[in-house]
Every structure is written in C-alpha cells, then in structure tokens.
Amino acid sequence: MKPRARMGVFVAIAVAIFAGHRVSHHRGQDYDRPPAAASSESLAAPVAKAAPAVWKLGSLTLTACELAQPNSGLSTAAWCTDFPVPENRADPHGRTIRLKLAVLRSRAQVASPDMLAFLAGGPGQAATDSAGAVASVLQPLLAHRHVLLVDQRGTGGSNALSCKHADERAAPGDDGTLDAGKLRAAAAECLHQLAGHADPRYYTTTIAAQDLEDVRKALGAPPLDLLGVSYGTRLAQQYVQRFPDAVRSVVLDSAVPNTLALGEDFARNLDEALRAQFARCTAEPACRKQFGDPDQTLYQLRDALRANPHEVSFRDPQSYQTVKRMLDEDSLASVVRMFAYTPATAALLPLSIDAAAHGDVGPLLGQAKLLSGELSDLMGSGMQYAVICSEDADLLTARPGDAQTILGTRMVDALKAVCSAWPKGARPADFHQPLKTDKPVLLLAGQYDPVTPPRYAEEVAKGLPNARVLVLKGQAHNVMAAGCTPQLIQHFVEKPDPRALDASCLERLQATPIFIDFNGATP
C-alpha cells in the first residue's frame, strides 16, 4: 500500500466521542545527513563529537534532524529549527510559543526559488509526523524544490493542545446516549490541563496562516506552492485570501469549502459514500449472493444494537489477547466511519458487517483497533475544539433528517455541548466567504470520500477562474498518493496550468475489489 498523509477533517473527534468503553517510508538521502564518523585510523585517540550539520536559509539556521514516523521505528531526514511567535498576536509582550518547522531539502545544487508547503489535516495533525509520506509522494518535486513542513500551532512540536484522558469522561452513558454534562466536564478538564501553557482562543486557522507567512519571510520570502490535505485545505484557502502575493500555486486534496461549517454534512456524506460503495456489491453477482444488500444489513445491525447494546469479546490483533468491549450503535457508527476513509478498508466493510450481524465482531472491531492507532495522538485533542468552537460551532444545527442515518446527529450534538464550555477565538467577518482568486488551483477528490465528497471540490472551484477538479475513481479521502497522482502534482507545480495538465493516467485507477472472504475478492 502506498504511503499516505494521515487522516483529516476530524475523524478523531468521532472516535474520541465514542471512546471510553469502546473500542514503509525510506529514510532521507545522504545529502541530508550529518558528517560521517571519524575514520578507523583515529579510533585509538579520543575524538571530539562532530558538530551537527547546519544550513542557513534566509535568516534561519536549520540543523540536520530525523523526523520520527509515529507508531514505528522509521524516520525521515530533514533540516529543523524552532520558530518563536507570540501566542496572542495583539500582545507581542505576552507568552511566546515555538513552532516546530522542518525542510525536506531538494537534491538540486541550486533549488527552484519557490518552495512547496505541506499543510496537514485534522485539525490537530502535525505536518512533521507525515514527513515520510510527504517525502515519498513529493519525491519527483524534491529534485528541484525544497518542501516545508510546519507543525501548526497547537499540534505536534508546536505547543500541542493535547489532553490526557479527557475522552474517557466523554464516554456515552449506560443507555448509549451522549451525556452533555459529561462532555462539558471533559472539556473543562482539558482546559484545566492546558491552562499552564496555552490559551485556546489563539489557536485558530487565521492565526496559523499568519504564522506561516512569518515563517515564509524568515526563510527568505520564497513564493509558496501550497499542498493542503483535508482540514489543511481550509488553512490553504485562508492563507491565499490573506497573502495572495505569497502564493504561486495551490493543490487542494479532499477540499473543505470556506462556506462549510465543519460537521454539518458528516452524517449525509457518510451515508452517501456507504451506499455508493455497497451498490458495487449488489451489482456484482458473487458479492450479492454472499452478502445480499450490505446497506440493509448495516441498518439491521444498527437497530439491533440500539435495542440491545451488549458486551462482546474479540481477539486484539496487536496483543493477541482476548478483550471485551461494549458494542452499541455509537461504536458501530464510529467504526464504520473509520472503515470508509480508505479504499482498502471500505472493501472489507460488507464482509465485516455480515460477520458482525452473525455474531462474529472480531473482523469489525479488530480492524478498528488497528485503524484507531494512528488517531491515538488526537484523542482528547484541544486543538480540534479550539478550531471548531471558534470557527464553526455557532453555525451548526442538528438536522432532523440525519437522525436515522448511521452517524445520526450525535456528532453535532456533542460539538455543541463541548463548545458551550470552550473559550472562543476571533473569527474574521469574511472567514466563511468563498475563496476567490486567479491563482492556479488543482483540486483532487475521491469518488467515495465519506467526509469531503467531490461536490465540495466543485463548490470551491466555482469562484476560481483558473482551477480544475479531478475526481479519482474508486478512491476515498486523502488521494495524493493514489496511482499517478504524485506525478500529476509534480507536473502541475512545475507548470501551474490546470487546464493544460494531462490527467489521462487517472483513467487506470480502479476501486479496490470487495472482499468476498478473508482470502480476498473473487478471481
């Protein structure tokens, strides 16, 4: 499986809300490495430790570093430094926080004057955590361009708004309903943990855009090619609106329209993606014979769990120990949503749902355990609440029509409850205005994306005279590594003319065949 940047638009919020009682990248090239150790001839004598390699870029001095890949022993060579910014930009004499930034250095002796900036998803994901995936996808561009990774304030190494165990307080009540009082208590506990080092009012998207501009200037003010994924597309659009002269080109992967209040469409989007995926099964004789109508089975399972939530046992795929979990309609919704994010796991859904409906929950909950591993650092993340409570929550209204969907209204209800107790930052008056720019913009969308569907990309493109939307067949959320997409990104950045881009290679993309059993699809 090709490397991917990590999941976006707060799938982790769903996991955290339903948590409590639930459920290879290559190292960098040698040119990025510190000087070699002393030769064997000098081993007999004491040798002073070599000074770390440094690189002067603009007014910054970067040091050779290794960026660890979460949940693995792998790392990516880069050049790193910390960058100080005022937490409250209206009070430059107040608290200073430090942003972690890294540059993946081009292989060229003289790199192109523009620099590509990768903007991570979430909100809450750290750009440097995706260094391995980014280096792999952007390998062709690294031949001539440097790639900038800045952990957005509140994430990763940039004064992260992480709260321990806050999600356990937010667990649903014994009857499976979300308890607004528990959610507010969890938010209060998170705020208490953050009080000593952060004020969440100053961790919004527009402030992060100003941070990126300050970093750009310190690096020598190179024009930026922006590559935003999921929530990172919101940051990219806000940056373009506020600093248009700093931008050369824009790639938006799994776009979030400026007009959107995050969370309002999630129930609808998930149901539409699931039905489209399940329709593939009913259209294939072998799949239909094996599973019937997976959509109907899913809703029957949901109704059964609504009437009878119960404890189940399954074998943990990592520890191989038998574990017990409460299985109810909330945990089912959370697990199904995680499965829908990638083509490979979505292809397992009919099989896993059918097994669960017949009493074997191991395939469903075991895979969910693996999927939730990469989201563990976002559990109880104050960063998600800092963004959504300031920028979206007051615009959210639970839609009656969503009540009978798999996701229901619980996510909107939960966000409203949390944000009733969370401090709000300032939201500019034009924040939710559609992006308008003549900059070249390439929008990438997955056909079966359960959170940012292709219609979102089309909506963003309406106000962009120099934009193009590419819908990737059979793909879901976060598509920049799919098929020939890395080469298309390379060609677009090198020659930012979206209409002239030859995207015919995408015609070879296909959906992952649906698993009939655990040996795979039919031949």
Stockholm file with secondary structure:
# STOCKHOLM 1.0

chainA/1-523         MKPRARMGVFVAIAVAIFAGHRVSHHRGQDYDRPPAAASSESLAAPVAKAAPAVWKLGSLTLTACELAQPNSGLSTAAWCTDFPVPENRADPHGRTIRLKLAVLRSRAQVASPDMLAFLAGGPGQAATDSAGAVASVLQPLLAHRHVLLVDQRGTGGSNALSCKHADERAAPGDDGTLDAGKLRAAAAECLHQLAGHADPRYYTTTIAAQDLEDVRKALGAPPLDLLGVSYGTRLAQQYVQRFPDAVRSVVLDSAVPNTLALGEDFARNLDEALRAQFARCTAEPACRKQFGDPDQTLYQLRDALRANPHEVSFRDPQSYQTVKRMLDEDSLASVVRMFAYTPATAALLPLSIDAAAHGDVGPLLGQAKLLSGELSDLMGSGMQYAVICSEDADLLTARPGDAQTILGTRMVDALKAVCSAWPKGARPADFHQPLKTDKPVLLLAGQYDPVTPPRYAEEVAKGLPNARVLVLKGQAHNVMAAGCTPQLIQHFVEKPDPRALDASCLERLQATPIFIDFNGATP
#=GR chainA/1-523 SS CCCCCCCCTTHHHHHHHTCSSCCCCCCCCGGGSCCCCCCGGGTTSCCCCCCCCEEEETTEEEEEEEEECTTSSCEEEEEEEEEEEESSTTCTTSCEEEEEEEEECCSSSSCCSSEEEEECCTTTCCGGGGHHHHHHHTTTGGGTCCEEEECCTTSTTTTCCBCSSHHHHTCCCTTSCCCHHHHHHHHHHHHHHHTTTCCGGGCCHHHHHHHHHHHHHHTTCCCEEEEEETHHHHHHHHHHHHCGGGEEEEEEESCCCTTCCTTTTHHHHHHHHHHHHHHHHHHSHHHHHHHSCHHHHHHHHHHHHHHCCEEEEEECTTTCCEEEEEECHHHHHHHHHHHTTSHHHHTTHHHHHHHHHTTCCHHHHHHHHHHHHTTGGGTTBHHHHHHHHHHTGGGCCCCGGGTTSSSTTHHHHHHHHHHTSSCCCCCCTTTTSCCCCCSCEEEEEETTCSSSCHHHHHHHHTTCTTEEEEEETTCCSCCTTSTTHHHHHHHHHHSCCGGGCCCGGGGGCCCCCCCSBTTBSCC
#=GC SS_cons         CCCCCCCCTTHHHHHHHTCSSCCCCCCCCGGGSCCCCCCGGGTTSCCCCCCCCEEEETTEEEEEEEEECTTSSCEEEEEEEEEEEESSTTCTTSCEEEEEEEEECCSSSSCCSSEEEEECCTTTCCGGGGHHHHHHHTTTGGGTCCEEEECCTTSTTTTCCBCSSHHHHTCCCTTSCCCHHHHHHHHHHHHHHHTTTCCGGGCCHHHHHHHHHHHHHHTTCCCEEEEEETHHHHHHHHHHHHCGGGEEEEEEESCCCTTCCTTTTHHHHHHHHHHHHHHHHHHSHHHHHHHSCHHHHHHHHHHHHHHCCEEEEEECTTTCCEEEEEECHHHHHHHHHHHTTSHHHHTTHHHHHHHHHTTCCHHHHHHHHHHHHTTGGGTTBHHHHHHHHHHTGGGCCCCGGGTTSSSTTHHHHHHHHHHTSSCCCCCCTTTTSCCCCCSCEEEEEETTCSSSCHHHHHHHHTTCTTEEEEEETTCCSCCTTSTTHHHHHHHHHHSCCGGGCCCGGGGGCCCCCCCSBTTBSCC
//
